[in-house]
């Protein structure tokens, strides 16, 4: 699955659920990432996706002691 499809799936899920924790995002996107990637590469790809969307102003995160919670940026 290409980056745009992963991005769309994540943004649609955030619209539907309001927020997602990092483990929920991993569960959502893990199996749709290319099989040729190992676990470390998949984690890096997910981190890059979240960082790119955050820098673009599409999502934001709140952090607590346990995990980060991601939200859509309201416009």
C-alpha positions, 0 to 999 in steps of 0.5 A, a space after each residue: 500500500 502506498 503512502 497516500 493510501 496509508 495516510 487516507 486510511 489513518 485520517 479516515 479512522 481519526 475522523 471516525 473515532 476522534 482520536 487514536 493511540 499509537 498502538 491503535 494506529 500500529 494495529 490499523 496500519 501494520 498489515 497494510 504495510 508492504 510485507 517485504 519490510 521488517 518490523 523495524 522498517 514498518 515502525 520507522 515508516 509509521 513514525 515518518 507518516 505521523 511526523 509528516 502529517 503533524 508537520 503538515 498541520 493535519 494531526 496533533 498529539 498529546 502525550 501522557 506517561 503511557 502512550 501518545 494520543 493522535 487527533 485530527 487538527 480542526 480547521 
